[in-house]
């Protein structure tokens, strides 16, 4: 879901339009990656399935990184013009509305039989967590992001150790108690805020950069690739030196780069991959071409597409797929259906059906 998929500002130059289309395209790629991983299957280690699972642990990080960028762009005017802070103005109410819908919607969607850990709940709390940071300096944002990446994983292990591994990382749903919901989203769930704040806050920082400049996109490509490859290669070296972890409570887990391990090397590598994809999308200057519009529109209707794929999984796909061929077919069919819907919808409407719900009239007046 786009925190700000197609926002535009009066008088924004053409380079600004290209930036937004590139962000939409990157968000569309993140949606496709999540659809592939959520559809499955998983479990086979054949070369083809390993290739199919490349987005695992990367697409969701790209999605969250783009969410931070979107929030940064959406609140840009308030920050640059030194307007009242969000909690002193109408923007605060709009963001609270957005968070409430994402939270309630995510909890409700988690109850469906799709077998997916819904990401909307952590998305909502990440926005709330970031509100005090909207006026923070760029250096402060990098410090917070770094602290989350470095201190979040040890804290995650420490909590597990103190509870004897008592939490099972299951996603929370509407049937859980409020305390369980908050604990699950912040620490014990599949997307713990103490760890996932890192890519989101880093996205806040990226949103302040001149992403339309060629030098910036080049740096994103270089540094993103270096982080993605470097952290991944460092992991087996450290494991060889210090040994394999023997349990979820073992501090040697900190050397793991396994996807969704919540460990620093995976976080750095996966976020590096996300930054690389973002830089690549910014380098491409043909997103306004009609042939690219299905991907761009899919990114602009990211929330609708995300909800749509959960419904398709729950009502049509599950309990399958059982083979890689079935998974590829189901993924391709789902993506094609959602792209067609997004293209048809955007011929008449500027906002997706669920995106409209996030954009209250109050929020629109504040951000233009």
VMD Tcl script that draws the C-alpha trace (Angstrom):
set ca {
  {0.00 0.00 0.00}
  {1.29 3.25 -1.04}
  {1.83 5.69 1.75}
  {1.93 8.14 -1.07}
  {1.72 6.51 -4.44}
  {0.92 9.28 -6.88}
  {1.20 12.45 -4.86}
  {2.12 15.52 -6.87}
  {2.83 19.12 -6.01}
  {1.84 22.23 -7.89}
  {4.62 23.33 -10.15}
  {6.58 20.14 -9.63}
  {9.07 19.74 -12.51}
  {9.02 16.89 -14.94}
  {11.84 15.23 -13.02}
  {9.48 15.04 -10.04}
  {6.92 13.21 -12.16}
  {9.56 10.73 -13.29}
  {10.54 10.15 -9.67}
  {6.99 9.35 -8.67}
  {6.47 7.00 -11.62}
  {9.71 5.23 -10.74}
  {8.55 4.85 -7.13}
  {5.21 3.50 -8.34}
  {7.00 1.00 -10.59}
  {9.24 -0.11 -7.72}
  {6.17 -0.55 -5.54}
  {4.58 -2.61 -8.29}
  {7.64 -4.87 -8.34}
  {7.40 -5.24 -4.56}
  {3.75 -6.27 -4.87}
  {4.61 -8.85 -7.55}
  {7.40 -10.25 -5.39}
  {5.11 -10.59 -2.37}
  {2.43 -12.25 -4.47}
  {4.95 -14.83 -5.73}
  {6.25 -15.62 -2.25}
  {2.84 -15.66 -0.61}
  {1.43 -17.90 -3.33}
  {4.21 -20.47 -2.98}
  {5.06 -23.25 -3.00}
  {8.03 -23.42 -0.64}
  {10.18 -26.28 0.50}
  {11.97 -27.49 -2.63}
  {15.61 -26.50 -3.09}
  {15.78 -27.04 -6.83}
  {17.55 -24.29 -8.83}
  {14.28 -23.16 -10.43}
  {12.47 -22.85 -7.12}
  {15.41 -21.04 -5.56}
  {15.18 -18.58 -8.45}
  {11.43 -18.29 -7.92}
  {12.01 -17.49 -4.24}
  {14.52 -14.69 -4.88}
  {11.97 -12.08 -3.66}
  {11.64 -13.91 -0.31}
  {12.75 -11.57 2.45}
  {13.42 -8.83 -0.12}
  {10.06 -7.81 -1.60}
  {8.57 -6.98 1.81}
  {11.63 -4.91 2.74}
  {11.31 -3.01 -0.55}
  {7.64 -2.45 0.25}
  {8.44 -1.04 3.71}
  {11.34 1.07 2.42}
  {9.03 2.65 -0.15}
  {6.49 3.26 2.59}
  {9.02 5.37 4.46}
  {9.87 7.29 1.28}
  {6.17 7.88 0.64}
  {5.55 9.22 4.15}
  {8.55 11.53 3.79}
  {7.24 12.92 0.50}
  {3.70 13.25 1.81}
  {4.82 15.41 4.73}
  {7.47 17.30 2.78}
  {5.65 20.61 2.65}
  {4.92 20.60 6.34}
  {8.62 20.01 7.00}
  {10.06 22.49 4.48}
  {7.61 25.28 5.17}
  {7.88 24.81 8.93}
  {4.11 24.40 9.13}
  {2.63 23.23 12.44}
  {3.76 19.79 13.45}
  {1.40 16.97 12.43}
  {-0.03 16.53 15.92}
  {-0.89 20.27 15.96}
  {-2.71 20.24 12.64}
  {-5.05 18.37 10.37}
  {-2.31 16.16 8.97}
  {-2.15 14.38 12.33}
  {-5.83 13.43 12.09}
  {-5.34 12.19 8.53}
  {-2.39 10.01 9.46}
  {-4.24 8.60 12.46}
  {-7.16 7.75 10.18}
  {-4.77 5.99 7.82}
  {-3.13 4.04 10.64}
  {-6.48 2.98 12.11}
  {-7.74 1.65 8.78}
  {-4.52 -0.22 8.06}
  {-4.50 -1.72 11.54}
  {-8.14 -2.79 11.56}
  {-7.99 -3.96 7.97}
  {-4.83 -5.97 8.57}
  {-6.26 -7.65 11.67}
  {-9.44 -8.54 9.80}
  {-7.58 -9.85 6.74}
  {-5.37 -12.02 8.94}
  {-8.45 -14.05 9.85}
  {-8.87 -15.26 6.25}
  {-7.58 -18.68 5.19}
  {-4.75 -17.49 2.94}
  {-1.75 -18.66 4.98}
  {-0.03 -15.26 4.76}
  {1.39 -13.05 7.50}
  {-0.39 -9.78 6.68}
  {1.95 -6.79 6.68}
  {-0.64 -4.03 7.14}
  {-0.51 -4.05 10.94}
  {3.20 -3.31 11.16}
  {2.78 -0.73 8.40}
  {0.26 1.13 10.59}
  {2.48 1.14 13.67}
  {5.54 2.15 11.65}
  {3.72 5.31 10.58}
  {2.81 6.09 14.20}
  {6.37 5.33 15.33}
  {7.75 7.71 12.69}
  {5.56 10.73 13.45}
  {7.98 12.21 16.01}
  {10.77 11.76 13.45}
  {9.19 13.76 10.64}
  {11.03 16.93 11.70}
  {14.20 15.15 12.84}
  {17.47 15.84 11.05}
  {18.73 13.49 8.40}
  {21.53 12.37 10.70}
  {19.01 11.54 13.42}
  {17.02 9.40 10.99}
  {20.13 7.45 10.05}
  {20.97 6.94 13.72}
  {17.47 5.63 14.50}
  {17.55 3.34 11.47}
  {20.98 2.05 12.41}
  {19.97 1.47 16.02}
  {16.98 -0.56 14.87}
  {19.18 -2.66 12.59}
  {21.91 -3.21 15.18}
  {20.05 -3.25 18.50}
  {16.70 -4.64 17.35}
  {17.91 -8.19 16.57}
  {19.76 -8.69 19.91}
  {16.71 -7.37 21.74}
  {14.58 -9.80 19.77}
  {16.83 -12.68 20.83}
  {16.93 -11.42 24.43}
  {13.14 -11.41 24.70}
  {13.05 -14.94 23.32}
  {15.67 -16.01 25.85}
  {13.77 -14.42 28.73}
  {10.61 -16.25 27.69}
  {12.43 -19.52 26.92}
  {11.49 -19.11 23.27}
  {7.89 -18.76 24.32}
  {6.69 -16.69 21.37}
  {6.00 -18.47 18.11}
  {6.13 -15.50 15.68}
  {2.55 -16.12 14.59}
  {0.77 -13.08 13.12}
  {-1.89 -11.36 15.22}
  {-5.52 -11.11 14.17}
  {-8.73 -9.45 15.27}
  {-9.49 -12.30 17.69}
  {-6.42 -11.59 19.84}
  {-6.36 -9.44 22.96}
  {-5.11 -5.85 22.61}
  {-1.99 -6.62 24.64}
  {-1.21 -9.62 22.46}
  {-1.71 -7.53 19.34}
  {0.68 -4.81 20.46}
  {3.28 -7.30 21.71}
  {3.00 -9.29 18.48}
  {3.48 -6.27 16.25}
  {6.31 -4.70 18.26}
  {8.35 -7.78 19.21}
  {7.03 -11.31 18.74}
  {5.30 -11.34 15.37}
  {6.63 -12.01 11.86}
  {7.37 -8.28 11.32}
  {8.67 -7.00 14.69}
  {8.73 -3.21 14.76}
  {12.00 -3.16 16.72}
  {13.66 -4.60 13.61}
  {11.48 -3.38 10.74}
  {11.75 0.24 11.83}
  {15.21 0.19 10.21}
  {14.12 0.06 6.54}
  {11.10 2.31 7.13}
  {13.09 5.08 8.83}
  {15.83 4.69 6.23}
  {13.08 5.28 3.68}
  {12.17 8.50 5.51}
  {15.77 9.61 5.01}
  {15.82 8.56 1.35}
  {12.63 10.55 0.75}
  {14.56 13.71 1.58}
  {17.22 13.06 -1.05}
  {17.07 14.35 -4.62}
  {16.08 11.00 -6.05}
  {15.61 12.41 -9.54}
  {19.30 13.25 -9.86}
  {21.42 10.76 -11.80}
  {24.20 10.84 -9.22}
  {21.80 9.80 -6.45}
  {20.34 6.88 -8.40}
  {23.88 5.77 -9.30}
  {24.84 5.79 -5.63}
  {21.74 3.78 -4.79}
  {22.74 1.17 -7.35}
  {26.33 0.93 -6.13}
  {25.73 1.02 -2.39}
  {22.60 -1.13 -2.64}
  {24.47 -3.84 -4.54}
  {27.42 -3.63 -2.15}
  {25.18 -4.03 0.91}
  {23.12 -6.82 -0.67}
  {26.13 -8.89 -1.73}
  {28.54 -7.93 1.04}
  {26.26 -8.79 3.96}
  {25.22 -12.03 2.29}
  {28.83 -13.11 1.75}
  {29.89 -12.07 5.25}
  {27.36 -14.40 6.86}
  {28.96 -17.77 5.91}
  {32.38 -16.40 6.85}
  {31.19 -15.53 10.36}
  {29.31 -18.80 10.69}
  {32.47 -20.70 9.70}
  {34.45 -18.78 12.30}
  {32.01 -18.96 15.21}
  {29.81 -21.94 14.38}
  {26.19 -22.57 13.46}
  {23.50 -21.47 15.92}
  {22.00 -24.39 17.80}
  {18.63 -22.79 18.62}
  {16.53 -19.64 18.29}
  {18.03 -18.52 21.61}
  {21.63 -18.81 20.42}
  {23.47 -15.51 20.03}
  {25.27 -16.96 17.02}
  {22.02 -16.32 15.16}
  {23.29 -12.77 14.79}
  {25.53 -14.04 11.98}
  {22.59 -15.40 9.98}
  {21.53 -13.90 6.66}
  {18.53 -16.22 6.26}
  {15.48 -14.38 4.99}
  {13.12 -13.16 7.72}
  {15.55 -14.26 10.41}
  {15.26 -10.71 11.84}
  {19.05 -10.64 12.06}
  {21.29 -7.68 11.05}
  {23.02 -9.28 8.05}
  {19.71 -10.31 6.48}
  {18.30 -6.86 7.18}
  {21.29 -5.13 5.61}
  {21.38 -7.47 2.62}
  {17.62 -7.31 2.00}
  {17.49 -3.54 2.39}
  {20.47 -3.26 0.07}
  {18.53 -5.25 -2.52}
  {15.59 -2.89 -2.08}
  {17.83 0.15 -2.52}
  {19.33 -1.40 -5.65}
  {15.87 -1.99 -7.17}
  {14.89 1.58 -6.32}
  {18.03 2.93 -7.98}
  {17.38 0.80 -11.05}
  {13.80 2.05 -11.36}
  {15.01 5.65 -11.02}
  {17.50 5.04 -13.85}
  {14.73 3.97 -16.23}
  {13.17 6.98 -17.95}
  {10.39 5.25 -19.89}
  {7.84 4.64 -17.13}
  {5.43 6.99 -18.86}
  {5.37 4.68 -21.91}
  {2.02 2.89 -22.33}
  {3.71 -0.51 -22.17}
  {4.98 0.30 -18.68}
  {1.63 1.55 -17.40}
  {0.37 -1.83 -16.07}
  {3.30 -2.05 -13.64}
  {3.03 1.62 -12.68}
  {-0.73 1.36 -12.13}
  {-0.24 -1.76 -10.05}
  {2.10 0.23 -7.81}
  {-0.36 3.09 -7.59}
  {-3.07 0.65 -6.48}
  {-0.72 -1.28 -4.18}
  {-3.12 -1.49 -1.25}
  {-5.96 -2.69 -3.48}
  {-3.65 -5.21 -5.17}
  {-2.34 -6.47 -1.83}
  {-5.84 -7.00 -0.45}
  {-6.95 -8.48 -3.76}
  {-4.21 -11.09 -3.79}
  {-5.08 -12.16 -0.23}
  {-8.70 -12.66 -1.29}
  {-7.61 -14.61 -4.38}
  {-5.38 -16.82 -2.25}
  {-8.09 -17.48 0.34}
  {-10.97 -18.03 -2.08}
  {-9.32 -19.63 -5.12}
  {-5.72 -20.78 -4.70}
  {-5.65 -22.42 -1.29}
  {-4.84 -25.14 -0.30}
  {-2.46 -25.19 -3.27}
  {-0.22 -24.82 -5.09}
  {1.62 -28.11 -4.69}
  {4.26 -27.77 -7.41}
  {6.43 -25.01 -8.77}
  {4.57 -25.04 -12.08}
  {1.27 -24.57 -10.27}
  {2.78 -21.77 -8.19}
  {4.11 -19.94 -11.24}
  {0.75 -20.29 -12.99}
  {-1.18 -19.07 -9.95}
  {1.21 -16.15 -9.45}
  {1.15 -15.13 -13.10}
  {-2.64 -15.34 -13.24}
  {-3.03 -13.29 -10.05}
  {-0.60 -10.62 -11.22}
  {-2.22 -10.44 -14.65}
  {-5.72 -10.12 -13.17}
  {-4.62 -7.38 -10.77}
  {-2.74 -5.51 -13.50}
  {-5.75 -5.59 -15.78}
  {-7.98 -4.37 -12.97}
  {-5.52 -1.59 -12.09}
  {-5.26 -0.51 -15.73}
  {-9.04 -0.45 -16.23}
  {-9.61 1.34 -12.93}
  {-7.05 4.05 -13.68}
  {-8.72 4.84 -16.99}
  {-11.56 6.40 -14.99}
  {-10.29 7.08 -11.48}
  {-7.12 8.62 -10.09}
  {-7.17 6.60 -6.87}
  {-7.72 2.93 -6.20}
  {-10.87 1.75 -4.41}
  {-9.06 1.09 -1.12}
  {-6.58 3.93 -1.57}
  {-9.53 6.34 -1.53}
  {-10.43 5.16 1.96}
  {-6.98 6.15 3.22}
  {-7.23 9.65 1.78}
  {-9.63 11.66 3.88}
  {-10.66 15.11 2.58}
  {-8.80 16.60 5.53}
  {-5.56 14.93 4.49}
  {-5.90 16.07 0.89}
  {-6.31 19.71 1.89}
  {-3.27 19.51 4.09}
  {-0.84 17.99 1.60}
  {-1.56 20.11 -1.47}
}
mol new
graphics top color blue
foreach p $ca { graphics top sphere $p radius 0.5 }
foreach p [lrange $ca 0 end-1] q [lrange $ca 1 end] { graphics top cylinder $p $q radius 0.2 }
display resetview
